[in-house]
Amino acid sequence: MIRLLLRLFRIKDFEPNETISVLKEQLKIANEENHRLTDTLLNILQPKAVEATPIELNQIASSSAIFSRRRAALEAKDREEARIIKSSTNLGKPDFVTDKITTEQLEKELNVEEA
């Protein structure tokens, strides 16, 4: 609206300065470079998925099996899953496997003092 009024009264509008266009070009170049660096880092840090061959466990018959046999089969299945998770060397692990970090440990690590 202001530009329209300035043009109607033939008052010089704010012309784009050469330094502004140079700064815009530099910002565009810096953003592209940051984007390329981010993509490169993500490609480097991306874990390579290594999948173990699925192990077929005996199917647990829920109706005819005795309770102790069902429990033993479920425990064997859980042990096998735990062994697979423990032996995996992938960078990404499920949240329940990682160590829990308290807020005090994070504050020490980041050198945050109480206010």
Secondary structure, DSSP 8 states (H G I E B T S, - for coil): -HHHHHHHTT-------HHHHHHHHHHHHHHHHHHHHHHHHHHHH----------------TTTS-HHHHHHHHHHHHHHHHHHHHH---S---TTTS----HHHHHHHHT----
